[in-house]
Amino acid sequence: MAKMKEFEQKHSFYKVYKLKKEVLQELKELNLTDSQREKLTKLEKALDTEKKVHDK
């Protein structure tokens, strides 16, 4: 977790956002339960909300 925070501090918000979106898309391609898929959707919505706030 500490390495992730360090990475986020060293790179632009948009680079980190793009990487997170790519990971979420890859995870969605896995054979997930409905509960897991729902959690991913919530994470993606939170990430998109964070981007909207950052863009303002």
C-alpha distances in whole Angstrom, upper triangle without the diagonal:
4,5,5,6,9,10,11,13,14,16,18,17,19,18,14,16,18,16,14,18,19,16,17,21,20,19,22,24,23,25,24,25,26,24,21,22,23,19,18,21,20,17,19,21,18,17,21,22,19,21,24,23,22,25,27
4,5,5,6,9,10,11,12,14,17,17,19,18,15,17,20,17,16,20,21,18,20,24,23,22,25,27,27,29,27,29,30,27,25,26,26,23,22,24,23,19,21,23,21,19,23,23,20,22,25,24,22,25,27
4,5,5,6,9,10,11,12,15,16,18,16,13,16,18,15,15,19,19,17,19,22,21,21,24,26,25,28,27,29,30,28,25,26,27,23,22,24,24,20,21,24,21,19,22,24,20,21,25,24,22,25,28
4,5,5,6,9,10,11,13,13,15,13,10,13,14,12,11,15,16,14,16,19,18,18,21,23,23,26,24,26,27,25,22,23,24,20,19,21,20,16,17,20,18,15,19,20,17,18,21,21,19,22,24
4,5,5,6,9,10,12,12,15,13,10,13,16,14,13,17,18,16,18,21,21,21,24,26,26,29,27,29,29,27,24,25,25,21,20,22,21,17,18,20,17,15,18,19,16,17,20,19,17,20,22
4,5,5,6,9,12,12,15,14,11,15,17,15,15,19,19,18,20,23,23,23,26,28,28,31,30,32,32,30,27,28,28,25,23,25,24,20,21,23,21,18,21,22,18,19,22,21,19,22,24
4,5,5,6,9,10,13,10,8,12,13,11,12,16,16,15,18,20,20,21,24,25,26,29,28,30,31,29,26,26,27,24,22,24,23,19,19,22,19,17,19,21,17,17,21,20,18,20,23
4,6,5,7,7,10,9,6,9,12,11,11,14,15,15,17,19,20,20,23,25,26,29,27,29,30,28,25,25,25,22,20,22,21,17,17,19,16,14,16,17,14,14,17,17,14,17,19
4,6,8,8,12,11,9,12,15,14,14,18,19,19,20,23,24,24,27,29,29,33,31,33,33,31,28,29,29,25,24,25,24,20,20,22,19,16,19,19,16,16,19,18,15,17,20
4,7,9,12,10,10,13,15,14,15,18,19,19,21,24,24,25,27,29,30,33,32,35,35,33,30,30,31,28,25,27,26,22,22,24,22,19,21,22,18,17,21,20,17,19,21
4,7,8,7,7,10,11,11,13,15,16,17,19,21,21,23,25,27,28,31,31,33,33,32,29,28,29,26,23,25,24,21,20,22,20,16,18,19,16,15,18,18,15,16,19
4,5,5,6,9,10,11,13,14,16,17,19,20,22,23,25,27,28,32,31,33,33,32,29,28,28,26,23,24,23,20,19,20,18,15,16,17,14,12,15,15,11,13,16
4,6,5,6,9,10,11,12,14,15,16,18,20,21,22,25,26,30,28,30,30,29,26,25,25,22,20,20,20,16,15,16,14,11,12,13,10,8,12,12,8,10,13
4,5,5,6,9,10,10,12,14,15,16,18,20,21,23,25,28,27,30,29,28,26,24,24,22,20,20,20,17,15,16,15,11,11,13,11,8,11,12,9,10,13
4,5,5,6,9,10,11,13,14,16,17,19,20,22,24,27,27,29,29,28,25,24,25,23,20,20,21,17,16,18,17,13,14,16,14,11,15,16,13,14,17
4,5,5,6,9,10,11,12,14,16,17,18,20,22,25,24,27,27,26,22,22,22,20,17,18,18,14,13,15,14,10,12,14,12,11,14,15,12,14,17
4,5,5,6,9,10,11,12,14,15,17,19,21,24,23,25,25,24,21,20,20,18,15,15,15,12,10,12,11,7,9,11,9,8,11,13,11,12,15
4,5,5,6,9,10,11,12,14,15,17,19,23,22,25,25,24,21,20,20,19,16,16,17,14,11,14,14,10,11,14,12,10,14,16,14,14,18
4,5,5,6,9,10,11,12,14,16,17,21,21,23,24,23,20,19,20,18,15,16,17,14,12,15,15,11,13,16,14,13,16,18,16,17,21
4,5,5,6,9,10,11,12,15,16,19,18,21,21,20,17,16,17,14,11,13,13,10,9,12,11,8,10,13,12,11,15,16,15,17,20
4,5,5,6,9,10,11,13,15,18,17,20,20,19,16,15,16,14,11,11,13,10,7,10,11,8,9,13,12,11,14,16,15,16,20
4,5,5,6,9,10,11,13,17,17,20,20,20,17,15,17,16,12,13,15,13,11,14,15,12,13,16,16,15,18,20,19,19,23
4,5,5,6,9,10,11,15,14,17,18,18,14,13,15,14,10,12,14,11,10,14,14,12,14,17,16,16,19,21,20,21,25
4,5,5,6,9,10,13,12,15,15,15,12,10,12,11,7,9,11,8,7,11,12,10,12,15,15,15,18,20,19,21,24
4,5,5,7,9,13,12,15,16,16,13,11,13,13,9,10,13,11,9,13,15,13,13,17,17,17,19,22,21,22,25
4,5,5,7,11,12,15,16,17,13,12,15,14,11,13,15,14,12,16,17,15,17,20,20,20,22,25,24,25,28
4,5,5,9,8,12,13,13,10,9,12,11,8,11,13,12,11,15,16,15,17,20,20,20,23,25,24,26,29
4,5,8,7,10,11,12,9,7,10,10,7,9,12,12,11,14,16,15,16,19,20,20,22,25,25,26,29
4,7,8,12,13,15,12,10,13,14,11,13,16,15,14,17,19,18,19,22,23,23,25,28,28,28,31
4,6,9,12,13,10,9,13,13,11,14,17,16,16,19,21,20,21,24,25,25,27,30,30,31,34
4,7,10,12,10,9,13,14,13,15,17,17,18,20,22,22,23,26,27,28,30,32,32,33,36
4,6,8,6,6,10,10,10,12,14,15,15,18,20,20,21,24,25,26,28,30,30,32,34
4,5,5,6,9,10,11,12,14,15,17,18,20,21,23,24,26,27,29,31,32,33,35
4,5,5,6,9,10,10,12,14,15,16,18,20,21,22,24,26,27,29,30,31,33
4,5,5,6,9,10,11,12,14,15,17,18,20,21,23,25,26,27,29,30,32
4,5,5,6,9,10,11,12,14,15,17,18,20,21,23,25,26,27,29,31
4,5,5,6,9,10,11,12,14,15,17,18,20,21,23,25,26,27,29
4,5,5,6,9,10,11,12,14,15,17,18,20,21,23,24,26,28
4,5,5,6,9,10,11,12,14,15,17,18,20,21,23,24,26
4,5,5,6,9,10,10,12,14,15,16,18,20,21,22,25
4,5,5,6,9,10,11,12,14,15,17,18,20,21,23
4,5,5,6,9,10,10,12,14,15,17,18,20,22
4,5,5,6,9,10,11,12,14,15,16,18,20
4,5,5,6,9,10,11,12,14,15,16,19
4,5,5,6,9,10,11,12,14,15,17
4,5,5,6,9,10,11,12,14,16
4,5,5,6,9,10,10,12,15
4,5,5,6,9,10,10,13
4,5,5,6,9,10,11
4,5,5,6,9,10
4,5,5,6,9
4,5,5,7
4,5,5
4,6
4
